[in-house]
């Protein structure tokens, strides 16, 4: 069973098939960066060096380069689990809404990042457990976004939806009030505000941008809600990024349609894509702080034995549809794994690349946001 707090929704997960909204389309898209190929310049200079010592030295250099390349190629994305993030959130109620927030430690905040979670999720996913937030869950992709935002001197504010998913009416007005009240109380009233929402939260921030002045909006794994023509959009609708997973072809087509609508209405649009990734034996230990390499290897071995991954290392099914928990129970080490169940589930969903919160390409995302802060 996933670890959940009593009488609280599971921290998992963006629902695989979010509620249908309107349409959407793309401006530019970025694929996961590939490792640089091994250097070829060595081949051009080796023939001109004929002494045994020089030849041996160059051979060793070439071998080392190839080894380093193979190591980097084996890692489809970077480690985020190597060290615990130093986060210190505040949990409180603002205008009747439960919020979690934190100010950057590196210096005065330069902007505010408002975060809207997905269906059946909560703001506690974006911070790890701590004395200041004992109920926090700290899912790896979510925490990585919070940590990077704070590093880049964003004040981060995450708000809980009133129900399992966000509503698009009075709750939008309520969120606007919460953001303004919280910012004023913390001396942030004059700062630009950017909004990021995933799945249901993505639809929500697309509507929030109609009701309040935002510097930029990031709609993750959703196409947003704009109407068939976008005629109701205000003239100052903010620059919009669609950060989605094109393996969800239906969602990708809606993103494409809505991007065209926004552009026709004079809105700047950016598209960022998160693709499926191979599941390696160390992926879980690299992405989840506290999960050791040996356990990651054992889980991966079970996946191979059960046929959950194909010959190229990719997940055959979405993590939600894969009976991986039963497989680990059968092998007798589920008790050891269970504290990380929700964290592992998020990474499996991410690797499948269909519908999940993602911190891949967050630097590209924040670079884009920061261009629109002034």
ZIRA-V77759 format. One record per helix or strand of 3 or more residues. SS is the DSSP state (hx for helix, st for strand). FROM is the first residue (numbers start at 0). TO is the last residue. If there is no record, write none. Layout:
SS | FROM | TO
SS | FROM | TO
//
This chain:
hx | 40 | 45
hx | 51 | 72
st | 89 | 93
st | 96 | 101
st | 110 | 115
hx | 122 | 125
hx | 139 | 150
st | 153 | 158
hx | 169 | 184
st | 191 | 197
hx | 199 | 210
st | 215 | 219
st | 238 | 243
hx | 248 | 263
st | 268 | 272
hx | 282 | 286
hx | 292 | 305
hx | 318 | 320
hx | 323 | 329
hx | 333 | 351
hx | 361 | 369
//
